[in-house]
């Protein structure tokens, strides 16, 4: 796999592009992306974040954005290539459940992010991501057909039962023990990659991706060269083609150099 022909590189944000220590993109990563772009290689963001939570990395001039774990894909000219909302029955079921039992969750649409029941742990998580805590959801005003992603704040041991009983038409993925990203079944960053490969006319054999969390696994397995960051979860490293250094140790730059992409 040494020196593959790479025409598109996909990047996760948190723990991949951005350091959890500094909340910044390392200068070596900025330079690496500039070099890719100077060679005509497409650079595409691939994140579980909302389209409303990526302004801090747009200065990198990506060619496209996979957001909501593949649920909302658009180009740098704001052409929407794909949009898929969560089944509205699942959204209603979450709200009904929260009226009976304690549950923290967030709802994300193109327009906004709202949250229900902010605990100290959740407030700390948003601080860890350098994000403001979203406004509280008004469940009487929720448009159940507009939600592209929800975060359900429960532990891994509770996830399977909750998803089977409350959100059977949806799929959970996880990069932290604190919460699960929930998207429509069949959706993943892999879907977003295929959408952009078709849009740009690029074969999957000419793709590379960087990630660190559980929601990156489908992406890293799908591309030709899947790179796990040194700070990645063990299950991500286990499926990756290569594990590079951590974000703050020039991991992205080093891997692109190793494979002769820059």
N, C-alpha and C positions, 0 to 999 in steps of 0.2 A: 504493500500500500504506500510505499515511499514515493513522494512526488506525484500525487494524483493530479488530474486535470480538474481544477475547481473553478466553477463559474458562478456559484452562489454560496454565501456563508450565512447561517442563521444563528442569532445570539439571544440567549435568555438574558434577563436583566439582573435580578437580585442574586448575588453570590456568583455572578458570571461577568457581566459588564461592570457592575457596581459592587464595591467592597462593603461588607457589613461593618467594617471597622471605620472607614473614612466617609462612607456614603457618597463616594465620588468614583468616577471612571478613571483608572490609572492612566497616566500620560502615555505609557507604552501601548495601551489598548487604543487610545485615540490615534496614535501614529499608525498602528497596525491597520485600523479601519481606513484611514486615509490612503495607505499603500494599496489595499485591496481595491478601493474605488479608482485609484489612478490606473490600475491594470484592467479596469472595466468589469471587475467582479462585483456582482450584486451583493449588497449587504442588507439583511432583512432582520428586523427585530421579531422575537418570538417569545411572548410572555403570557403569564396568567393574569397580569394586571389589566385593569380597565383602560380603554382608549383615553380616559380622562386622567390617567396617572402616569403618563410617559413623557410629559413635557421636558423633564430634566435630562432626557437623553436624545431629544430630537436634534440637538446641535451636531450630532454625528452624521446627519444627512442620510439616513437610511433610505433605501429604495422602496421599502414597504414595511408594513406592520401587521404581524399576527398577534392579536390581542384576545383576551378572554379564553386562552388556551385553544385558539383556533376558531372561536365562535364569531369573530368579527375581524375580517381581513381587508385592509385597504392600502392603496399605493400612497406614495409621497405627494401625489396630486389630489389626494382625498377621493379617489375612485374606489367605491366599495365593491370588492370582488366577491365577498361572501358574508352572510349574516344568518345566524341561527339562534333563536331564543330557546330557553328552557320551556318544557311543556307547562302550560299555565295551570294544569291540575296539580303538578308537583309544587308549584309556587304557592297555590292556595293551601295545599296540604301542610307546608312549612308554617304558614301563618296560623292555621288551625291548631297545629301541634304546640306552637309557642303560647297559645292561649291556655293550654292545659298543663304544660310542664316548662320548667326553666330552659331556655335555649337562646343563645346568642347567634345571630346570623347577619350577614350583609346582603343587600340586593344591589346588583350593578346593571345599569342600562347604558345606552349611548350618552344619555344626558347627565346622569348623576350616580353617586354611590350613597346608599343609606345603610344604617346599622340599627339593630335591635338589641338592647341590653348590653351596655358597655361595662365590662368588668375591669378591674385593675390589670389583669393579665392581657386583655385585649388592648387597653390603652398603651401598655408597654410594648406590645407587638407593633402597633402603628409607629411608636417612637423609634423602635428598632429599624423600621423601614424608612424612617425620616418622612413620614406622611401624616397629615392631620387626621384626627378621628372624624369619620363622616358624621353628618347630621343624623338624628334619630329618624327611623322610618315611621311614617304614619300609615298603618296597615289599612285604614279606611280609604286611602287614596292610591294604593298600589295598582298599577296597570299590570295584571298578571301575565299579559301576553308580551311584555316588553323586556323581561329580565333575561340578560345574556349569560350571567354567571351569579352564583351565590357562594359565599364562604360560610360553611357551617362550623361553628366552634365547638367541636367535641373531639375526644381522643380517638386514636386508631382502633382501640378495642370496642368502641361503640359504633363505629362507622358502618359496618356491614348491616347490622340490624336496622339502623336508622334509614339507610338508603333503600333497603328492601321494603320497609314498611311505610316510609313517608315519601320517598322520591324514587319510585320504581322505574321511572322513565328517564332517569338521569344517571350520570357517572361521576364518581368522586376520584380525585387525584390529590396527592399530598406532597408538600415539601417541608412541612413543619408539623410536629406533634400537636400544635395548638389548634389547627383547623384544616379542613379539606376544601379544596376548590371543587365546585360542583358545576357541571356543564351537561348539555344534552348528551344522551347515549350516542356512541359512535363518533364523538368529537374529540379531537386532541390536536396537539401541535403538528402531528404527522399530517393531518388533514390540511392545515394551513400551508405546510410545505408543498404539498401536491398542488394546491391552488396557485401558489406563486411560480412553481416550476412550469405549470401550464401557461400562466400569464406571460412569462418571460421566454418560453420555449426552451427550457433547460431540462436536460435529462437528469434523473435522480442520481445517476452515476457520477455526476459532476457537482455534487453538493457536499457541504461540510457543516457541522453544527457544534455549538458549545453550550453546556448546561451543567447544573449541579443538583437539581431537585427531582423528586419523583415525577413531577409533571413534565420533565424533560426526557424521560425514558423513551417514549414512543418516537420522539424526534431524533434522538441519538441512534436509535436502532434503525431508523428509516433511511437516513442519509448515508452516503458512501463512507464518510469519515466522521464518526461521532466521538467528540472529545469531552471527557469529564474534567471539571476543574479539580485541583488538588484538595479543595475544601468541600467537594461534593459528598453527598450521602453514599454510604457503602454500596447500596443496591444500584446506584447510578454508575459508580466505578466498575461494578461487576459486569455491566452490559456494554460499556463503552469500548471503542476500538483502541483508545489511548487515554491515559490520564496525564494531564499536564500539571504545572505548578498552581498554587493558589492565585486568586485574583491579584493580591498585592505583591506577588512575586513574579509578575509579568507572564502569567500563565497563557493568556491568549496570544501574545506576541511570540512566546517561545514555541508554542505548538504550530503556529502558522509558519515559523521559520523551519522547524523540524521537517515539516511536510513539503517545504519548498514552495509554499503558496505565495509568500512575500520574500 
